[in-house]
Amino acid sequence: VVGGYDGQTRWNTAEKYQHDTNTWHQLAPMNTIRSGLGLVSLHSYLYAIGGYDGRSQLCTVERYNTVKNIWEPRASMQHCRSAHGVTVHTGRIFVFGGYNQHGFLSSVECYCPERNEWTHITDMPVGLSGMGVTVTMEPCPSCLPEQEEEDEDMSK
């Protein structure tokens, strides 16, 4: 559990839950207070991406080094954002939409950890915040050839 907001205070804390002992353990705090952040795990690091510090949306990114128990600054996103969607695919981090002082964002950015670099890759049809995103490796059911053949048979 990283960052967050309890209705009065925004946090930079990080904690992990140990399921076998049913206990919580404090990790090193982030360098930045963040609520509404994106959080992903990639290559044994945790990445805390963007968010809101109580004054403005953040472009900054930091990653948690599990061996050293420290948060390390990484390259900032091109657009500051909070309440954005975030996912990992093929060794890259993808950030979708969110919100900042200009309104709802439609931009999608991709982070390459090897180059420590963010790239704008596309825009969503409409600006959104607070959404969930995921990557599926399955084609959409309506795109399957068998489904199309079954649909044709049923219409006869």
C-alpha positions as CSV (number, residue, x, y, z in Angstrom):
1,V,0.0,0.0,0.0
2,V,1.7,3.2,-1.2
3,G,0.6,6.8,-0.6
4,G,-3.1,7.8,-0.4
5,Y,-5.4,10.2,1.3
6,D,-7.5,9.6,4.5
7,G,-9.8,12.7,4.2
8,Q,-7.4,14.9,6.1
9,T,-3.8,13.9,5.2
10,R,-2.0,12.8,2.1
11,W,0.7,10.2,2.6
12,N,4.1,9.3,1.3
13,T,4.1,6.0,3.3
14,A,4.7,2.5,1.9
15,E,3.7,-0.7,3.7
16,K,3.6,-4.3,2.7
17,Y,1.3,-7.1,3.9
18,Q,2.8,-10.4,4.9
19,H,0.0,-12.9,4.3
20,D,1.6,-15.9,6.0
21,T,1.9,-14.0,9.3
22,N,-1.0,-11.6,8.8
23,T,1.2,-8.6,9.6
24,W,2.0,-5.2,8.0
25,H,5.6,-4.0,7.6
26,Q,6.7,-0.4,7.1
27,L,8.9,0.3,4.0
28,A,10.9,3.4,3.3
29,P,8.6,6.4,2.7
30,M,8.4,7.8,-0.8
31,N,10.3,11.1,-1.5
32,T,7.0,12.7,-2.5
33,I,3.5,12.8,-0.9
34,R,1.1,11.2,-3.4
35,S,-2.6,10.4,-3.5
36,G,-4.4,9.4,-6.7
37,L,-1.1,7.9,-8.0
38,G,-0.5,4.9,-10.3
39,L,1.4,2.0,-8.9
40,V,2.9,-0.9,-10.8
41,S,5.5,-3.7,-10.3
42,L,8.0,-4.2,-13.0
43,H,11.4,-6.1,-12.9
44,S,11.3,-6.4,-9.1
45,Y,10.7,-2.6,-8.6
46,L,7.6,-0.7,-7.6
47,Y,6.9,2.4,-9.6
48,A,4.9,5.2,-8.0
49,I,3.7,7.4,-10.9
50,G,2.2,10.9,-10.8
51,G,-0.6,11.6,-8.3
52,Y,-1.6,14.7,-6.3
53,D,0.4,16.2,-3.5
54,G,-2.4,18.5,-2.1
55,R,-1.4,21.5,-4.3
56,S,-1.0,20.1,-7.8
57,Q,-0.9,17.0,-10.0
58,L,2.5,15.4,-10.3
59,C,4.6,14.5,-13.3
60,T,7.2,12.8,-11.2
61,V,8.0,9.1,-10.9
62,E,9.9,7.2,-8.3
63,R,10.7,3.5,-8.0
64,Y,11.2,1.4,-4.9
65,N,14.4,-0.6,-4.8
66,T,13.5,-3.7,-2.8
67,V,17.1,-4.6,-2.1
68,K,18.2,-1.2,-0.7
69,N,14.8,-0.2,0.8
70,I,14.9,3.2,-0.9
71,W,12.8,5.2,-3.5
72,E,14.8,6.3,-6.5
73,P,13.7,9.2,-8.8
74,R,13.0,8.3,-12.4
75,A,12.2,10.3,-15.5
76,S,9.1,12.5,-15.2
77,M,6.0,11.9,-17.4
78,Q,5.4,14.5,-20.2
79,H,2.0,15.4,-18.6
80,C,1.3,15.8,-14.9
81,R,-1.7,13.7,-13.8
82,S,-3.6,12.0,-11.0
83,A,-6.4,9.4,-11.0
84,H,-4.9,7.9,-14.2
85,G,-4.9,4.3,-15.4
86,V,-1.7,2.4,-15.4
87,T,-0.6,-1.1,-16.5
88,V,2.5,-3.0,-17.6
89,H,2.9,-4.8,-20.9
90,T,6.0,-6.3,-22.6
91,G,8.4,-4.7,-20.1
92,R,6.9,-1.2,-20.5
93,I,4.7,0.9,-18.3
94,F,1.6,2.5,-19.9
95,V,-0.2,5.4,-18.4
96,F,-3.7,6.4,-19.6
97,G,-5.6,9.6,-19.1
98,G,-6.1,11.1,-15.7
99,Y,-6.8,14.7,-14.5
100,N,-4.7,17.9,-14.1
101,Q,-5.2,21.6,-14.0
102,H,-6.2,21.6,-17.7
103,G,-9.0,19.0,-17.2
104,F,-9.5,15.4,-18.1
105,L,-6.6,13.9,-20.1
106,S,-6.8,11.7,-23.2
107,S,-3.0,11.2,-23.6
108,V,-1.3,7.8,-23.3
109,E,2.3,7.6,-22.4
110,C,4.8,4.7,-22.4
111,Y,7.8,4.4,-20.1
112,C,10.9,2.4,-21.1
113,P,12.9,1.5,-18.0
114,E,16.1,0.7,-20.0
115,R,16.2,4.2,-21.4
116,N,14.4,5.9,-18.4
117,E,12.2,7.7,-20.9
118,W,8.5,8.5,-21.4
119,T,7.0,8.7,-24.9
120,H,3.6,9.9,-25.9
121,I,2.1,7.1,-28.0
122,T,-1.5,8.0,-28.7
123,D,-4.7,9.7,-27.4
124,M,-7.8,8.0,-26.2
125,P,-11.0,9.1,-27.9
126,V,-12.1,11.0,-24.8
127,G,-10.3,12.3,-21.7
128,L,-11.0,10.1,-18.7
129,S,-9.9,9.8,-15.1
130,G,-10.4,7.3,-12.4
131,M,-10.7,4.3,-14.7
132,G,-9.1,0.9,-14.5
133,V,-7.0,-0.6,-17.3
134,T,-5.6,-4.0,-18.0
135,V,-3.9,-5.9,-20.8
136,T,-5.5,-9.1,-22.0
137,M,-3.7,-11.6,-24.2
138,E,-7.0,-13.0,-25.5
139,P,-8.7,-11.7,-28.6
140,C,-12.2,-10.2,-28.1
141,P,-14.8,-12.9,-28.4
142,S,-16.6,-11.1,-31.2
143,C,-13.4,-11.2,-33.2
144,L,-12.9,-14.9,-33.1
145,P,-13.5,-16.7,-36.5
146,E,-15.6,-19.4,-34.9
147,Q,-17.9,-16.8,-33.4
148,E,-18.4,-15.1,-36.7
149,E,-19.2,-18.5,-38.3
150,E,-21.7,-19.3,-35.5
151,D,-23.3,-15.9,-35.9
152,E,-23.8,-16.5,-39.7
153,D,-25.3,-20.0,-39.1
154,M,-27.7,-18.6,-36.5
155,S,-29.0,-15.9,-38.9
156,K,-30.0,-18.5,-41.5
